[in-house]
Amino acid sequence: MGTVIEIFIAMLLIGAAAFAPLGYFIYQYTQKNGQPFGDTEPHGDSPSKINDLAEKLISLLKNKAQKPS
């Protein structure tokens, strides 16, 4: 009977450890009015040299594809 209690306690601890991140996420989500990570910037609003380079490359490829050979 002692082993059943030990297994029950071990599984309870494993389950608590497995679902702790989910509980923390739900706690943060409810604390900040539906914004779990605070006020974050929407994607694409911040300037980035890589995004600028990619946009230039895409426009260059579009121009080359539209011009007749």
N, C-alpha and C positions, 0 to 999 in steps of 0.2 A: 504494500500500500504506500510505502514511503517513496518508491520510485515514481509512482503515478503523480504524486504531489510535486516531486522534483521536476518531472517533465512538464507538468502544467505551469509551474513557475517559470521554467526556462522558456517555454513557448510564449508565455505572456510577455517576458522581457524582449524576446526576439520580435514579436509583433509590435510592441511599443517602439522599439528602435526603427522598425521598418516604416511605420506610419508617422513618425515624428516630423519628417520634412513636410508632409502633407498638412499636418496640424499647424505647423509654423506658417506655411503659406496661407492657409485659411485665416489664421489669426492676423497676419499682416494685411490681408485683403479686407478684412472687416474693420481694421483700425483706421485705414486711410481712405475711407469712402470709395471703395472699389478700385483703388490704385495701389496694388501691392508693392510696387517699387517706387512710390512717390511720383513726383512730377517728372516724367521722362520726356525727352524730345521725340516727336514723331520721326519715323525713319525718313531720311532724305532731306531733312531741313538743315542739317549742319554741313558746312562746306568741307569738301574732301578733295584732295588732289587726285586721288585714284578715280573718284566719280567723274571729275572733270576730264581726266584723260580718257576714260571709257566713253564718255559722251562725244568727245572729239573724234575718237576712233570710229564710233558707230556712224557719226555724220559723214566722215570721210568715206567709209565703205558704202553708205547709201548714195553719196554723190558719184562714186566710181561705178556703182551698179546702174544708175540711171542714165549716165552718159553713154551714147552709142559708140561703139568701137570704130 
